[in-house]
């Protein structure tokens, strides 16, 4: 049993363990067919919360080098193209003709949008396979892990950055204080640091336990980011609510001595966190009880469908889906296959449960009658795209916030 003894952001001691989920394989460690009979490494996934700042977190057990060949890409979701185009426009206003850096740039979708606006950009990412995709989009990428030490060489090589952005990467960082030391070394005196991450309040309200996995070591409250920034003389000056990934936030920080006045939204969201009990132990005990009930209900629904001879498959093979499948022990006995638009995952098997992953062609060649939507954060997009499935009477089973069959 591996648990943190202090908070990753505010350093308060003794986080409260509220949802121990047992051993899980890393959520993006998809399995090749020839390796199905080999042991799959698995590590404890014990969900904790800091009651001082509301940070939900798990111990960092991702193997060294894990992110050097990565399979998640944002460009497989249509929504992310428009989302990053909007963010690029904001970054252009902040940076002007100065350098914009995207740490964890992945396949370069955001910086390609920035480049279309005439921005000066650089991506940093440890995944060499994704860097090649980004470069094919015209994005410059420095391949490697970002840290306080690497920041020294990056500043010397590329100069200071007016805007540093990290989208859905900050929640992957085990040592946030080291990461932040690197940020302040690279950031210009009047620059901005922009973070996009899922908002932990949405996780609690919508029972999104599956967004916790070994790569997502932190699920942030706004208060946790405020407290983290205080260690580095950075102030939260703005925050925006976002609809992506089940409810996210975009947080803007500046050096305290150069910071503009914080927007009213900052105070409002901090107050909302306080009001909904994000520093109250009872909130997390109740959350765990709801998750256990979801597992019982979802398995019962799948077993009932199977007993009636109804064929069920899964839509999406996201990392979050593997948390749900492994914790609820839903395998190929309940789901015939998964489909995913990401070609990097097709032909592989889901970690732990070993469910085959196919292209969307499987929905036509071997059609199911019900699709369990594991990529529930893109459900509206999925439903809009699957006209043939719904026209033939197909139904969707959406697992969260509670299992629901949708015509």
N, C-alpha and C positions, 0 to 999 in steps of 0.2 A: 504494500500500500504506500504510494508515493504522493505526498501532499506538501504544499507550500507552508512555510512557517511564518512568512511575512508577506505583506501586500506588494505586488509588483510595481505599483505606482506611488502610493503614499508611505510605504514601508511600515505601516501599522502591523503589529504582531497578531498572530493567532487568527487567521481567517477561518470562517465557519464553514465546515463541510456539510452541504445540504443535499447533494445528489451524487452519491457514489455509483458509478455505472459499470464497475467491473473492468476487465481487461478488453481493450479494443485494439485492432490493428490501426496504424496510421490511416486516416480516412482517404487519402489519395494514393495509397499503395496498392493500386489495381494489379491483378494477378494474370499472368500469361497462362494459356491453356496447359503448356508443358510443365508448369510449376504448381498445378492444383494439388498434387499429392505431397508437396513439400510443406514443412511447418511454416506458418506465417507469424512473424514476430508481433506480439501484442503487449500493450502497456496499460497500467491502470489509468482510468479516466474518472478522476474524483473531482467533482465540481465544487468549488469553494467561493465564498464571497467575503470581501472586506467590508465589515459593517461600519467602518469609519468613512469610506468614500463610495461604496456601492460598486466596486470593481468585481465582476464575476471572472473567475480565473481557474486554470488547471496548471499543474506542474508541467514544465517544458521537458518533454521526453522525446522530441523528434530527433531521429538519428542524425549524426553529423553528415553534412553533404546532401541531406534529403531534398532540398530545394534546387539542386543543381540540374535536375531533369524533372520538369514539372508538367502536369497534365491539365490544369485548369487554365482556360483562356476566357476573358470577358467577351470577346467578339462573337462567341457562339450565341449570345443572347441579343436579339435585335434592340431591346430596350437600352442596352449599355452604349450603343452607338450614339443615340440622341443624348443620353445622360452625359457622356464625356464631351460631346460637342458643346453643351451648355457650360460645363466646367472649364473647358478650354477658353471660352469667351471671358469668363471671370478671371482666369489666370493671366490672360493677355492684358486686361485692365490693370492688374496688380503689378505685373513685371515690365510692361512696355517692351523696350528693346533689350532688356537684360535677360540673364539666363534663368530658365525654368527647369527645375530638376524633378523628375518623377522617380522616387525610390520604390522599387518593386514595380517596375514599368510593365512587366508581363509581356504581352504581345504587341505593345506599342500603340494601343488603340487611342489612349488619351493624348499622347504626344504627337501622333499623326494628325489629330484634330488641331492641336496647337500649331503645328507646322503649316497647316493650311491657312492659318491666320498670320503667318509671317513671323512666328516666335522663334527665339533662339532656345533650343531644348537639348536635354541630355537625359537618358534613362540609366538607371542602375538596377541590375537584377542578377541574381546568382545563376539563373537557369539559362544555360547556353542554347538549349533548343528553342526557347521562347525568344531569346535575343535575335536569333536568325529570322524569325517571323517579323519581329519589330523592324529589323534592318531592311527587310523586303518592303516595308512601308515607308522607308526613308528616315527612320528614327535612329539616331546615334545611341549606342548602348555601351556602357562600361560594365563588363561582366564580372560580378563578384558580390560577396556579402557586404552590406553597409555596416560600418561600426565607427566608433570614435577614432580608432587607429586609421582605418581606411580613409576617413574624411580628410586627414592631413594631406595625403597624396592627391585626392580629388580636387581639393582647393588649389593646390599648386599647379595641377594639370589644366583645370578648366576655369579657374577663377571663382569668385564668390557668386552665390545664387541669390537672386532677388525673390524668387518664389521656390520653395521646396514643398512638394506635394506627395502624399502617400495615400493611395486608395485601397482599402481592404488588404493592407499589408501590415499596418501598425498592430493589428490584433494577432499577427504571427510572431511578434518579436518577444523572445524570452527575456532579454535584458534590456528593458525600456530605458533605463538610466544611461547605459552605454550608448544606445541609439540616439538619445536626446543630446548627449555630449557631442556626437558627430554632427547633428543638425545645427547646433549653435556655432560650431566651428565653421560650417560652410555658409551659413546664412548671413547676408549683408545686414548691416546695422539697421536699415529701415525695411528689411525684407519681411515676408510672411511665410509662416509654416502652416500648411493646410492638410488636415487629416479627415479622411472619410472612413467611417467604420459603422457597423450596426450599433444601434442604441440599445443599451441593456434594458431600458424601460420597456421597449417594444418586446424584447425577449420575454420579459416577465408577464406582460399583459396578454400576449398571444401564445404563450406556452412553447416558445421556440427553443426548447432544450437542445434540439439537434444542431443548432449553430455552434454548439460547444464540441470541439474535437481537438486532437493533439496539435494540429497546426494552428487552430484558433485558441491560443493560450489565454487570451483576454477578451472579455466582452465589456465595453466601456460604458460607464455612466459619464455624464458631462463633468460631474464633480471630481471624478478620478483624474480626468485630464487637467482640470484646473489645478488640483493638488500636485500633479506631476510637473506641470509647468512652473510652479513656484520654486522647485528645486533648481531651475535653470534660468530664472529671471525672465520667464516668458509668461505673457498674460493672454487669456482667451478674450478676444475682442468681438467675435461674431460666431454665430452658429445657425445653421439652417437644417430644418427637418427634410429628410429625403425619403422617397417611397421605395427605393431599391433595397433588395436583400431583406425583405420583411420589416423594413423601417430602420433607416440609418440617420446619421447626422454628419454634417460637414462643419468642422471646427476650424476657425482661423485664429492663429496665435501670432503675437509680435513681441519683440523685446520690450520689457516694461518701460524703459526710458524713452522708447520711440513709439509707444502704443497709442493708437487712437482710442477715443472713448468707446467702451463696450456698448453694443446694441442692447436694446431692452429684451431681446429674445434670449440672451444669455441668462439674465436673472429669472426670466419666466420659466425656462426649462430646468434650471436648478431648483426652483420652487416646486415644480411638478414632481421632480424626483423625490423631494422631501415628503410631499403629500402622499405619494403612492407607496411609501414605506420602503424605499431602497436601502435604508440603514436599519431596518427592523428585521430581526431574526424570524419572526412569525411569517413574514412575506415569503421567505424562501422555503420554510417548512410546508406552507400551503401550496407553493409552486410544485414541490416534489410530489405531493399527494396528487395533484392534477395530472402530472406526467404519468404516474403509475396507472391512473384510471384510463388515460388515453391509450396506453399499451394494452390494457385488458380489452377495451372497446374495439380497438383496431384489429387485434388478433381474432376476436369473436366475429367481426364483420367479414374478414377474409375467409375464415373457416366456414361461415355460413354460405358465402358465395361459392366456395369450392364444393360444399355438400350439395348445392343445387346444380352443379355441373357448369358453373359460369367461369370462363377463362379470364384470369387477371394477369396483367403485366404491369411493369413500373415505367413511369415516364421520368426520364432524367437519371443520371448517375452522379449527382453532386456529392461532395464530401459530406454535407449535412445529412444526405440520405443514408450514408453508411453508418453514421451515428444512430439513426433511427432503426435501421435494419438490424444492426448488431445488438443494440440494447433491447429491442423488442423480440429478437430472435425470429426475424422474418426472412426465410430463405427460399430456395427454389421449390420447396414443397408448397409454398403459397403463391409465389410469383414465377411465371414461366420464363420471363426474361425482362431486361431493362432496355429501353431505347434512349439514345443520347445523340444530339447533333454534333458533338465534339468528336471528330474523327480520331483523335489521339486515344480515346477510350474504347472505341468500337473494336470488337474482337477480344477484349479482355474480360475479366470476371471481377465482380465486386469483392473488395477485401473482406475477409471473415465469412461472409455468407455465400460467396462463390456463385452469384447469380450471373449468367451470361449477359453481356452488353452488346447490343446490336444497333445497326443504323435504323433510321425511321422507316426504312423499307419493310421492316418486320411487321409494322402495323398493317400493311397491305397484304404481305405474303402469308402471315400467320396471325390474323387479327384477333385481338382480345375483345371481350365485351365490357371490361372495366379496366381503367388505367389508374393505378395508385400514383398520385402526383408527388414524387419525391422532391422535384424542383418547384415546390409550392410557391416560392417567392416570384416565380415567373408564370403563375397559373393563368392570369388573364391573357398573356401572350400565347401560351400553349393552347388554350381553348380557341382563340381566334385562328390559330394556324391549323387546327385539326378539324376542318369542316367535314371531311369524308368520314372521319371516325364518329362524330356526333350525328351526322346525317344517317348513318347506318344503325343508330340507336345506342351507340357507345356512351358509357357513363364514366365520370371521373370520381375517384375516391380521394378527397383532400384530407390529409391526416391532422392538420393543425389549423386553428387552435383546438379543434376537436374533430374526430373523424366524421366526415359528411359525404354522402353520395350526391353528386351533382349531375343532373341530366345534361 
